[in-house]
């Protein structure tokens, strides 16, 4: 994405630069959220599996 921003700047595509920078900021924020959540897993109860005859 950084290379795309550089290309857009070189070509003078100002609106494209703006959009890519917003996308990059969003992606970086999502990565930060994922890093902060690393190791914080929550158990989910999936119940006890049954066969069709058990119903």
N, C-alpha and C positions, 0 to 999 in steps of 0.2 A: 504494500500500500504506500509505503514511503517513496518507492521508486515511481509509482503512479503520480504522486503529488509532485515530485520533482519534474516529471515529464509535463504535467499540466502547467506548472509554473514556467517551464521553458517555452511551451507553446502559447502561453498567454491565455490559457483557458481559466479565467478567474473564478467563474461559478463552479467549475469542476474542482478547482483547488479547494474552494470553500466546502463543497460537499464531501470531498475525500477527507479533509481535516476533521469534519464532524464525525464521519464514519470511523476514522482512526481513533479519535478520542473515545468514542463509544466502545470500540473493541478493547482499548487499553483499560477502560473502567471495568468492563466485564472480566478481563483477565485478573485485575486486582481483586474483584469480588470472589472469583474462583480461588485465588491464592489465600484469601482470608478465610474461606470456608474449608480449606484443606484440612482433613483430619476430623472434621465435625460431622460424623455420620450419624444418622438417626435410624434406629431399627424400625422395620415395618412388619407388622403381623400379617402374614399371607394366609393364615388359617391352616387347617389340616386337609391335605388332599384326600379326595374320595374317589372311588370308582363309580361307574354308573349304577351298579347294583346296591351301593350303600345309601342311595337317596331315599 
